[in-house]
Amino acid sequence: TAASDITYQVEVAHDLLDWQPGCSYAGAQRVTETELTTEFSQNGAGLETITVRDNTVLDAEPRRFLRLRVTNP
């Protein structure tokens, strides 16, 4: 959690082609809620487990995909 040179970006898509940004984490900079995703839980210190939820209702789309993009700017 102290690493400020790594960004964790949750992305959401319905077709594996058109990925949209969700929650993101980069050191102390955290976006824990967006139109598409919401951080559901966070446990630990130093080494964390973060659970992010897709905000789209299950019946609204036949398929939904989430991925985690890790980058080093």
PyMOL Python script that loads the backbone (N, CA, C, O; Angstrom):
from pymol import cmd

cmd.read_pdbstr("""\
ATOM      1  N   THR A   1       0.806  -1.205   0.000  1.00  0.00           N
ATOM      2  CA  THR A   1       0.000   0.000   0.000  1.00  0.00           C
ATOM      3  C   THR A   1       0.845   1.263   0.000  1.00  0.00           C
ATOM      4  O   THR A   1       0.345   2.339  -0.327  1.00  0.00           O
ATOM      5  N   ALA A   2       2.094   1.152   0.355  1.00  0.00           N
ATOM      6  CA  ALA A   2       2.958   2.332   0.384  1.00  0.00           C
ATOM      7  C   ALA A   2       3.534   2.664  -0.995  1.00  0.00           C
ATOM      8  O   ALA A   2       4.072   3.754  -1.190  1.00  0.00           O
ATOM      9  N   ALA A   3       3.429   1.752  -1.939  1.00  0.00           N
ATOM     10  CA  ALA A   3       3.984   1.992  -3.276  1.00  0.00           C
ATOM     11  C   ALA A   3       3.182   3.069  -4.001  1.00  0.00           C
ATOM     12  O   ALA A   3       1.988   2.898  -4.249  1.00  0.00           O
ATOM     13  N   SER A   4       3.833   4.168  -4.335  1.00  0.00           N
ATOM     14  CA  SER A   4       3.142   5.256  -5.030  1.00  0.00           C
ATOM     15  C   SER A   4       3.407   5.227  -6.531  1.00  0.00           C
ATOM     16  O   SER A   4       2.858   6.043  -7.271  1.00  0.00           O
ATOM     17  N   ASP A   5       4.243   4.298  -6.988  1.00  0.00           N
ATOM     18  CA  ASP A   5       4.587   4.230  -8.407  1.00  0.00           C
ATOM     19  C   ASP A   5       3.822   3.140  -9.157  1.00  0.00           C
ATOM     20  O   ASP A   5       4.128   2.850 -10.314  1.00  0.00           O
ATOM     21  N   ILE A   6       2.832   2.540  -8.505  1.00  0.00           N
ATOM     22  CA  ILE A   6       2.016   1.501  -9.137  1.00  0.00           C
ATOM     23  C   ILE A   6       0.555   1.921  -9.058  1.00  0.00           C
ATOM     24  O   ILE A   6       0.088   2.394  -8.022  1.00  0.00           O
ATOM     25  N   THR A   7      -0.157   1.743 -10.159  1.00  0.00           N
ATOM     26  CA  THR A   7      -1.588   2.043 -10.180  1.00  0.00           C
ATOM     27  C   THR A   7      -2.358   0.756 -10.447  1.00  0.00           C
ATOM     28  O   THR A   7      -2.035   0.005 -11.367  1.00  0.00           O
ATOM     29  N   TYR A   8      -3.371   0.513  -9.637  1.00  0.00           N
ATOM     30  CA  TYR A   8      -4.291  -0.607  -9.821  1.00  0.00           C
ATOM     31  C   TYR A   8      -5.609  -0.023 -10.298  1.00  0.00           C
ATOM     32  O   TYR A   8      -6.230   0.767  -9.588  1.00  0.00           O
ATOM     33  N   GLN A   9      -6.043  -0.405 -11.496  1.00  0.00           N
ATOM     34  CA  GLN A   9      -7.262   0.132 -12.093  1.00  0.00           C
ATOM     35  C   GLN A   9      -8.218  -1.011 -12.382  1.00  0.00           C
ATOM     36  O   GLN A   9      -7.903  -1.904 -13.168  1.00  0.00           O
ATOM     37  N   VAL A  10      -9.393  -0.987 -11.745  1.00  0.00           N
ATOM     38  CA  VAL A  10     -10.442  -1.957 -12.049  1.00  0.00           C
ATOM     39  C   VAL A  10     -11.142  -1.476 -13.313  1.00  0.00           C
ATOM     40  O   VAL A  10     -11.478  -0.297 -13.426  1.00  0.00           O
ATOM     41  N   GLU A  11     -11.364  -2.380 -14.265  1.00  0.00           N
ATOM     42  CA  GLU A  11     -12.055  -2.036 -15.510  1.00  0.00           C
ATOM     43  C   GLU A  11     -13.226  -2.986 -15.725  1.00  0.00           C
ATOM     44  O   GLU A  11     -13.186  -4.148 -15.321  1.00  0.00           O
ATOM     45  N   VAL A  12     -14.268  -2.470 -16.371  1.00  0.00           N
ATOM     46  CA  VAL A  12     -15.509  -3.215 -16.567  1.00  0.00           C
ATOM     47  C   VAL A  12     -15.881  -3.205 -18.050  1.00  0.00           C
ATOM     48  O   VAL A  12     -15.704  -2.193 -18.728  1.00  0.00           O
ATOM     49  N   ALA A  13     -16.395  -4.329 -18.553  1.00  0.00           N
ATOM     50  CA  ALA A  13     -16.842  -4.396 -19.956  1.00  0.00           C
ATOM     51  C   ALA A  13     -17.976  -5.404 -20.077  1.00  0.00           C
ATOM     52  O   ALA A  13     -18.156  -6.268 -19.219  1.00  0.00           O
ATOM     53  N   HIS A  14     -18.732  -5.276 -21.154  1.00  0.00           N
ATOM     54  CA  HIS A  14     -19.778  -6.262 -21.429  1.00  0.00           C
ATOM     55  C   HIS A  14     -19.402  -7.161 -22.598  1.00  0.00           C
ATOM     56  O   HIS A  14     -20.097  -8.138 -22.882  1.00  0.00           O
ATOM     57  N   ASP A  15     -18.284  -6.830 -23.290  1.00  0.00           N
ATOM     58  CA  ASP A  15     -17.931  -7.578 -24.500  1.00  0.00           C
ATOM     59  C   ASP A  15     -16.452  -7.917 -24.632  1.00  0.00           C
ATOM     60  O   ASP A  15     -16.044  -8.407 -25.685  1.00  0.00           O
ATOM     61  N   LEU A  16     -15.648  -7.686 -23.634  1.00  0.00           N
ATOM     62  CA  LEU A  16     -14.202  -7.920 -23.644  1.00  0.00           C
ATOM     63  C   LEU A  16     -13.453  -7.011 -24.623  1.00  0.00           C
ATOM     64  O   LEU A  16     -12.263  -7.222 -24.860  1.00  0.00           O
ATOM     65  N   LEU A  17     -14.115  -6.015 -25.192  1.00  0.00           N
ATOM     66  CA  LEU A  17     -13.473  -5.075 -26.115  1.00  0.00           C
ATOM     67  C   LEU A  17     -13.517  -3.639 -25.614  1.00  0.00           C
ATOM     68  O   LEU A  17     -12.519  -2.924 -25.697  1.00  0.00           O
ATOM     69  N   ASP A  18     -14.653  -3.213 -25.098  1.00  0.00           N
ATOM     70  CA  ASP A  18     -14.882  -1.823 -24.708  1.00  0.00           C
ATOM     71  C   ASP A  18     -14.770  -1.679 -23.193  1.00  0.00           C
ATOM     72  O   ASP A  18     -15.784  -1.661 -22.495  1.00  0.00           O
ATOM     73  N   TRP A  19     -13.548  -1.577 -22.683  1.00  0.00           N
ATOM     74  CA  TRP A  19     -13.307  -1.510 -21.247  1.00  0.00           C
ATOM     75  C   TRP A  19     -13.495  -0.093 -20.731  1.00  0.00           C
ATOM     76  O   TRP A  19     -13.007   0.867 -21.328  1.00  0.00           O
ATOM     77  N   GLN A  20     -14.212   0.030 -19.611  1.00  0.00           N
ATOM     78  CA  GLN A  20     -14.490   1.316 -18.976  1.00  0.00           C
ATOM     79  C   GLN A  20     -13.826   1.341 -17.593  1.00  0.00           C
ATOM     80  O   GLN A  20     -13.774   0.315 -16.915  1.00  0.00           O
ATOM     81  N   PRO A  21     -13.315   2.516 -17.170  1.00  0.00           N
ATOM     82  CA  PRO A  21     -12.625   2.585 -15.878  1.00  0.00           C
ATOM     83  C   PRO A  21     -13.579   2.519 -14.692  1.00  0.00           C
ATOM     84  O   PRO A  21     -14.676   3.076 -14.710  1.00  0.00           O
ATOM     85  N   GLY A  22     -13.120   1.821 -13.668  1.00  0.00           N
ATOM     86  CA  GLY A  22     -13.837   1.753 -12.400  1.00  0.00           C
ATOM     87  C   GLY A  22     -12.944   2.289 -11.296  1.00  0.00           C
ATOM     88  O   GLY A  22     -12.210   3.255 -11.506  1.00  0.00           O
ATOM     89  N   CYS A  23     -12.997   1.677 -10.133  1.00  0.00           N
ATOM     90  CA  CYS A  23     -12.188   2.106  -8.989  1.00  0.00           C
ATOM     91  C   CYS A  23     -10.703   2.033  -9.326  1.00  0.00           C
ATOM     92  O   CYS A  23     -10.272   1.205 -10.129  1.00  0.00           O
ATOM     93  N   SER A  24      -9.926   2.918  -8.696  1.00  0.00           N
ATOM     94  CA  SER A  24      -8.480   2.896  -8.919  1.00  0.00           C
ATOM     95  C   SER A  24      -7.740   3.198  -7.621  1.00  0.00           C
ATOM     96  O   SER A  24      -8.252   3.866  -6.723  1.00  0.00           O
ATOM     97  N   TYR A  25      -6.525   2.683  -7.558  1.00  0.00           N
ATOM     98  CA  TYR A  25      -5.702   2.795  -6.354  1.00  0.00           C
ATOM     99  C   TYR A  25      -4.267   3.072  -6.769  1.00  0.00           C
ATOM    100  O   TYR A  25      -3.690   2.320  -7.555  1.00  0.00           O
ATOM    101  N   ALA A  26      -3.687   4.146  -6.246  1.00  0.00           N
ATOM    102  CA  ALA A  26      -2.292   4.503  -6.503  1.00  0.00           C
ATOM    103  C   ALA A  26      -1.746   5.147  -5.234  1.00  0.00           C
ATOM    104  O   ALA A  26      -1.918   6.348  -5.022  1.00  0.00           O
ATOM    105  N   GLY A  27      -1.090   4.355  -4.391  1.00  0.00           N
ATOM    106  CA  GLY A  27      -0.596   4.874  -3.120  1.00  0.00           C
ATOM    107  C   GLY A  27      -1.740   5.393  -2.275  1.00  0.00           C
ATOM    108  O   GLY A  27      -2.689   4.659  -1.997  1.00  0.00           O
ATOM    109  N   ALA A  28      -1.664   6.660  -1.857  1.00  0.00           N
ATOM    110  CA  ALA A  28      -2.718   7.263  -1.033  1.00  0.00           C
ATOM    111  C   ALA A  28      -3.886   7.765  -1.868  1.00  0.00           C
ATOM    112  O   ALA A  28      -4.930   8.105  -1.312  1.00  0.00           O
ATOM    113  N   GLN A  29      -3.739   7.819  -3.188  1.00  0.00           N
ATOM    114  CA  GLN A  29      -4.815   8.283  -4.058  1.00  0.00           C
ATOM    115  C   GLN A  29      -5.723   7.112  -4.397  1.00  0.00           C
ATOM    116  O   GLN A  29      -5.318   6.157  -5.060  1.00  0.00           O
ATOM    117  N   ARG A  30      -6.955   7.209  -3.929  1.00  0.00           N
ATOM    118  CA  ARG A  30      -7.908   6.113  -4.126  1.00  0.00           C
ATOM    119  C   ARG A  30      -9.232   6.662  -4.639  1.00  0.00           C
ATOM    120  O   ARG A  30      -9.776   7.622  -4.093  1.00  0.00           O
ATOM    121  N   VAL A  31      -9.733   6.045  -5.682  1.00  0.00           N
ATOM    122  CA  VAL A  31     -11.087   6.331  -6.164  1.00  0.00           C
ATOM    123  C   VAL A  31     -11.886   5.076  -5.852  1.00  0.00           C
ATOM    124  O   VAL A  31     -11.789   4.078  -6.567  1.00  0.00           O
ATOM    125  N   THR A  32     -12.673   5.125  -4.789  1.00  0.00           N
ATOM    126  CA  THR A  32     -13.340   3.924  -4.284  1.00  0.00           C
ATOM    127  C   THR A  32     -14.774   3.775  -4.770  1.00  0.00           C
ATOM    128  O   THR A  32     -15.431   2.778  -4.469  1.00  0.00           O
ATOM    129  N   GLU A  33     -15.267   4.761  -5.520  1.00  0.00           N
ATOM    130  CA  GLU A  33     -16.616   4.662  -6.070  1.00  0.00           C
ATOM    131  C   GLU A  33     -16.681   5.423  -7.387  1.00  0.00           C
ATOM    132  O   GLU A  33     -16.265   6.578  -7.475  1.00  0.00           O
ATOM    133  N   THR A  34     -17.207   4.760  -8.402  1.00  0.00           N
ATOM    134  CA  THR A  34     -17.454   5.387  -9.701  1.00  0.00           C
ATOM    135  C   THR A  34     -18.868   5.011 -10.136  1.00  0.00           C
ATOM    136  O   THR A  34     -19.581   4.308  -9.421  1.00  0.00           O
ATOM    137  N   GLU A  35     -19.251   5.473 -11.281  1.00  0.00           N
ATOM    138  CA  GLU A  35     -20.560   5.106 -11.832  1.00  0.00           C
ATOM    139  C   GLU A  35     -20.652   3.600 -12.058  1.00  0.00           C
ATOM    140  O   GLU A  35     -21.733   3.022 -11.949  1.00  0.00           O
ATOM    141  N   LEU A  36     -19.523   2.960 -12.373  1.00  0.00           N
ATOM    142  CA  LEU A  36     -19.529   1.545 -12.745  1.00  0.00           C
ATOM    143  C   LEU A  36     -19.189   0.579 -11.609  1.00  0.00           C
ATOM    144  O   LEU A  36     -19.677  -0.551 -11.594  1.00  0.00           O
ATOM    145  N   THR A  37     -18.358   1.012 -10.660  1.00  0.00           N
ATOM    146  CA  THR A  37     -17.919   0.114  -9.594  1.00  0.00           C
ATOM    147  C   THR A  37     -17.904   0.821  -8.243  1.00  0.00           C
ATOM    148  O   THR A  37     -17.843   2.047  -8.158  1.00  0.00           O
ATOM    149  N   THR A  38     -17.962   0.003  -7.184  1.00  0.00           N
ATOM    150  CA  THR A  38     -17.896   0.509  -5.816  1.00  0.00           C
ATOM    151  C   THR A  38     -17.035  -0.435  -4.992  1.00  0.00           C
ATOM    152  O   THR A  38     -17.174  -1.654  -5.087  1.00  0.00           O
ATOM    153  N   GLU A  39     -16.144   0.129  -4.182  1.00  0.00           N
ATOM    154  CA  GLU A  39     -15.387  -0.699  -3.256  1.00  0.00           C
ATOM    155  C   GLU A  39     -16.354  -1.248  -2.220  1.00  0.00           C
ATOM    156  O   GLU A  39     -17.073  -0.491  -1.569  1.00  0.00           O
ATOM    157  N   PHE A  40     -16.370  -2.557  -2.072  1.00  0.00           N
ATOM    158  CA  PHE A  40     -17.304  -3.224  -1.171  1.00  0.00           C
ATOM    159  C   PHE A  40     -16.681  -3.469   0.201  1.00  0.00           C
ATOM    160  O   PHE A  40     -17.342  -3.313   1.228  1.00  0.00           O
ATOM    161  N   SER A  41     -15.406  -3.854   0.211  1.00  0.00           N
ATOM    162  CA  SER A  41     -14.725  -4.075   1.481  1.00  0.00           C
ATOM    163  C   SER A  41     -13.223  -3.913   1.304  1.00  0.00           C
ATOM    164  O   SER A  41     -12.686  -4.067   0.208  1.00  0.00           O
ATOM    165  N   GLN A  42     -12.560  -3.596   2.416  1.00  0.00           N
ATOM    166  CA  GLN A  42     -11.114  -3.446   2.442  1.00  0.00           C
ATOM    167  C   GLN A  42     -10.631  -3.990   3.773  1.00  0.00           C
ATOM    168  O   GLN A  42     -11.088  -3.557   4.831  1.00  0.00           O
ATOM    169  N   ASN A  43      -9.704  -4.944   3.722  1.00  0.00           N
ATOM    170  CA  ASN A  43      -9.190  -5.576   4.933  1.00  0.00           C
ATOM    171  C   ASN A  43      -7.669  -5.554   4.922  1.00  0.00           C
ATOM    172  O   ASN A  43      -7.045  -5.771   3.883  1.00  0.00           O
ATOM    173  N   GLY A  44      -7.086  -5.296   6.061  1.00  0.00           N
ATOM    174  CA  GLY A  44      -5.644  -5.385   6.200  1.00  0.00           C
ATOM    175  C   GLY A  44      -4.964  -4.045   6.177  1.00  0.00           C
ATOM    176  O   GLY A  44      -5.565  -3.018   5.862  1.00  0.00           O
ATOM    177  N   ALA A  45      -3.696  -4.079   6.517  1.00  0.00           N
ATOM    178  CA  ALA A  45      -2.842  -2.894   6.477  1.00  0.00           C
ATOM    179  C   ALA A  45      -1.488  -3.346   5.956  1.00  0.00           C
ATOM    180  O   ALA A  45      -0.970  -4.379   6.380  1.00  0.00           O
ATOM    181  N   GLY A  46      -0.917  -2.584   5.044  1.00  0.00           N
ATOM    182  CA  GLY A  46       0.334  -2.999   4.412  1.00  0.00           C
ATOM    183  C   GLY A  46       0.053  -3.918   3.238  1.00  0.00           C
ATOM    184  O   GLY A  46       0.316  -3.565   2.089  1.00  0.00           O
ATOM    185  N   LEU A  47      -0.476  -5.088   3.525  1.00  0.00           N
ATOM    186  CA  LEU A  47      -0.951  -6.027   2.506  1.00  0.00           C
ATOM    187  C   LEU A  47      -2.460  -6.046   2.633  1.00  0.00           C
ATOM    188  O   LEU A  47      -2.991  -6.486   3.653  1.00  0.00           O
ATOM    189  N   GLU A  48      -3.159  -5.575   1.612  1.00  0.00           N
ATOM    190  CA  GLU A  48      -4.611  -5.417   1.693  1.00  0.00           C
ATOM    191  C   GLU A  48      -5.341  -6.362   0.757  1.00  0.00           C
ATOM    192  O   GLU A  48      -4.816  -6.772  -0.277  1.00  0.00           O
ATOM    193  N   THR A  49      -6.548  -6.692   1.139  1.00  0.00           N
ATOM    194  CA  THR A  49      -7.501  -7.359   0.266  1.00  0.00           C
ATOM    195  C   THR A  49      -8.645  -6.381   0.054  1.00  0.00           C
ATOM    196  O   THR A  49      -9.301  -5.962   1.008  1.00  0.00           O
ATOM    197  N   ILE A  50      -8.881  -6.020  -1.206  1.00  0.00           N
ATOM    198  CA  ILE A  50      -9.943  -5.073  -1.538  1.00  0.00           C
ATOM    199  C   ILE A  50     -10.929  -5.780  -2.454  1.00  0.00           C
ATOM    200  O   ILE A  50     -10.535  -6.390  -3.448  1.00  0.00           O
ATOM    201  N   THR A  51     -12.207  -5.698  -2.118  1.00  0.00           N
ATOM    202  CA  THR A  51     -13.258  -6.272  -2.939  1.00  0.00           C
ATOM    203  C   THR A  51     -14.025  -5.140  -3.604  1.00  0.00           C
ATOM    204  O   THR A  51     -14.515  -4.230  -2.935  1.00  0.00           O
ATOM    205  N   VAL A  52     -14.122  -5.204  -4.934  1.00  0.00           N
ATOM    206  CA  VAL A  52     -14.824  -4.179  -5.711  1.00  0.00           C
ATOM    207  C   VAL A  52     -16.042  -4.818  -6.359  1.00  0.00           C
ATOM    208  O   VAL A  52     -15.969  -5.933  -6.875  1.00  0.00           O
ATOM    209  N   ARG A  53     -17.159  -4.106  -6.331  1.00  0.00           N
ATOM    210  CA  ARG A  53     -18.431  -4.608  -6.858  1.00  0.00           C
ATOM    211  C   ARG A  53     -18.792  -3.877  -8.148  1.00  0.00           C
ATOM    212  O   ARG A  53     -18.620  -2.662  -8.249  1.00  0.00           O
ATOM    213  N   ASP A  54     -19.287  -4.615  -9.121  1.00  0.00           N
ATOM    214  CA  ASP A  54     -19.840  -4.035 -10.350  1.00  0.00           C
ATOM    215  C   ASP A  54     -21.206  -3.455 -10.010  1.00  0.00           C
ATOM    216  O   ASP A  54     -22.029  -4.144  -9.407  1.00  0.00           O
ATOM    217  N   ASN A  55     -21.466  -2.208 -10.381  1.00  0.00           N
ATOM    218  CA  ASN A  55     -22.735  -1.563 -10.045  1.00  0.00           C
ATOM    219  C   ASN A  55     -23.877  -1.913 -10.990  1.00  0.00           C
ATOM    220  O   ASN A  55     -25.018  -1.527 -10.735  1.00  0.00           O
ATOM    221  N   THR A  56     -23.604  -2.625 -12.063  1.00  0.00           N
ATOM    222  CA  THR A  56     -24.657  -2.995 -13.006  1.00  0.00           C
ATOM    223  C   THR A  56     -25.476  -4.153 -12.432  1.00  0.00           C
ATOM    224  O   THR A  56     -24.919  -5.150 -11.975  1.00  0.00           O
ATOM    225  N   VAL A  57     -26.772  -4.013 -12.460  1.00  0.00           N
ATOM    226  CA  VAL A  57     -27.677  -5.054 -11.978  1.00  0.00           C
ATOM    227  C   VAL A  57     -27.505  -6.300 -12.848  1.00  0.00           C
ATOM    228  O   VAL A  57     -27.371  -6.191 -14.067  1.00  0.00           O
ATOM    229  N   LEU A  58     -27.508  -7.472 -12.234  1.00  0.00           N
ATOM    230  CA  LEU A  58     -27.267  -8.718 -12.959  1.00  0.00           C
ATOM    231  C   LEU A  58     -28.211  -8.921 -14.134  1.00  0.00           C
ATOM    232  O   LEU A  58     -27.789  -9.441 -15.167  1.00  0.00           O
ATOM    233  N   ASP A  59     -29.453  -8.537 -14.013  1.00  0.00           N
ATOM    234  CA  ASP A  59     -30.422  -8.742 -15.085  1.00  0.00           C
ATOM    235  C   ASP A  59     -30.304  -7.696 -16.201  1.00  0.00           C
ATOM    236  O   ASP A  59     -30.943  -7.843 -17.242  1.00  0.00           O
ATOM    237  N   ALA A  60     -29.511  -6.657 -16.007  1.00  0.00           N
ATOM    238  CA  ALA A  60     -29.437  -5.560 -16.975  1.00  0.00           C
ATOM    239  C   ALA A  60     -28.640  -5.922 -18.234  1.00  0.00           C
ATOM    240  O   ALA A  60     -28.920  -5.397 -19.312  1.00  0.00           O
ATOM    241  N   GLU A  61     -27.656  -6.808 -18.106  1.00  0.00           N
ATOM    242  CA  GLU A  61     -26.840  -7.217 -19.251  1.00  0.00           C
ATOM    243  C   GLU A  61     -26.585  -8.712 -19.158  1.00  0.00           C
ATOM    244  O   GLU A  61     -26.431  -9.243 -18.058  1.00  0.00           O
ATOM    245  N   PRO A  62     -26.536  -9.406 -20.305  1.00  0.00           N
ATOM    246  CA  PRO A  62     -26.349 -10.855 -20.260  1.00  0.00           C
ATOM    247  C   PRO A  62     -24.967 -11.278 -19.760  1.00  0.00           C
ATOM    248  O   PRO A  62     -24.823 -12.345 -19.164  1.00  0.00           O
ATOM    249  N   ARG A  63     -23.937 -10.432 -20.003  1.00  0.00           N
ATOM    250  CA  ARG A  63     -22.579 -10.766 -19.569  1.00  0.00           C
ATOM    251  C   ARG A  63     -21.888  -9.509 -19.062  1.00  0.00           C
ATOM    252  O   ARG A  63     -22.117  -8.418 -19.584  1.00  0.00           O
ATOM    253  N   ARG A  64     -21.047  -9.657 -18.051  1.00  0.00           N
ATOM    254  CA  ARG A  64     -20.221  -8.560 -17.548  1.00  0.00           C
ATOM    255  C   ARG A  64     -18.858  -9.132 -17.190  1.00  0.00           C
ATOM    256  O   ARG A  64     -18.757 -10.255 -16.698  1.00  0.00           O
ATOM    257  N   PHE A  65     -17.825  -8.363 -17.437  1.00  0.00           N
ATOM    258  CA  PHE A  65     -16.466  -8.789 -17.151  1.00  0.00           C
ATOM    259  C   PHE A  65     -15.763  -7.697 -16.357  1.00  0.00           C
ATOM    260  O   PHE A  65     -15.988  -6.509 -16.590  1.00  0.00           O
ATOM    261  N   LEU A  66     -14.922  -8.095 -15.430  1.00  0.00           N
ATOM    262  CA  LEU A  66     -14.069  -7.172 -14.692  1.00  0.00           C
ATOM    263  C   LEU A  66     -12.636  -7.646 -14.850  1.00  0.00           C
ATOM    264  O   LEU A  66     -12.365  -8.845 -14.908  1.00  0.00           O
ATOM    265  N   ARG A  67     -11.728  -6.693 -14.918  1.00  0.00           N
ATOM    266  CA  ARG A  67     -10.316  -7.040 -14.947  1.00  0.00           C
ATOM    267  C   ARG A  67      -9.555  -6.020 -14.106  1.00  0.00           C
ATOM    268  O   ARG A  67     -10.048  -4.924 -13.837  1.00  0.00           O
ATOM    269  N   LEU A  68      -8.363  -6.394 -13.703  1.00  0.00           N
ATOM    270  CA  LEU A  68      -7.501  -5.513 -12.942  1.00  0.00           C
ATOM    271  C   LEU A  68      -6.293  -5.187 -13.804  1.00  0.00           C
ATOM    272  O   LEU A  68      -5.539  -6.076 -14.197  1.00  0.00           O
ATOM    273  N   ARG A  69      -6.118  -3.909 -14.093  1.00  0.00           N
ATOM    274  CA  ARG A  69      -4.962  -3.443 -14.871  1.00  0.00           C
ATOM    275  C   ARG A  69      -3.967  -2.840 -13.886  1.00  0.00           C
ATOM    276  O   ARG A  69      -4.305  -1.929 -13.131  1.00  0.00           O
ATOM    277  N   VAL A  70      -2.736  -3.355 -13.898  1.00  0.00           N
ATOM    278  CA  VAL A  70      -1.685  -2.853 -13.028  1.00  0.00           C
ATOM    279  C   VAL A  70      -0.649  -2.189 -13.904  1.00  0.00           C
ATOM    280  O   VAL A  70      -0.110  -2.805 -14.824  1.00  0.00           O
ATOM    281  N   THR A  71      -0.366  -0.907 -13.613  1.00  0.00           N
ATOM    282  CA  THR A  71       0.584  -0.151 -14.433  1.00  0.00           C
ATOM    283  C   THR A  71       1.621   0.528 -13.550  1.00  0.00           C
ATOM    284  O   THR A  71       1.399   0.784 -12.367  1.00  0.00           O
ATOM    285  N   ASN A  72       2.735   0.804 -14.158  1.00  0.00           N
ATOM    286  CA  ASN A  72       3.824   1.547 -13.533  1.00  0.00           C
ATOM    287  C   ASN A  72       4.130   2.706 -14.468  1.00  0.00           C
ATOM    288  O   ASN A  72       4.797   2.537 -15.488  1.00  0.00           O
ATOM    289  N   PRO A  73       3.626   3.908 -14.104  1.00  0.00           N
ATOM    290  CA  PRO A  73       3.758   5.039 -15.049  1.00  0.00           C
ATOM    291  C   PRO A  73       5.165   5.405 -15.436  1.00  0.00           C
ATOM    292  O   PRO A  73       5.369   6.334 -16.217  1.00  0.00           O
TER     293      PRO A  73
END
""", "prot")
cmd.dss("prot")
cmd.show_as("cartoon", "prot")
cmd.util.cbc("prot")
cmd.orient("prot")
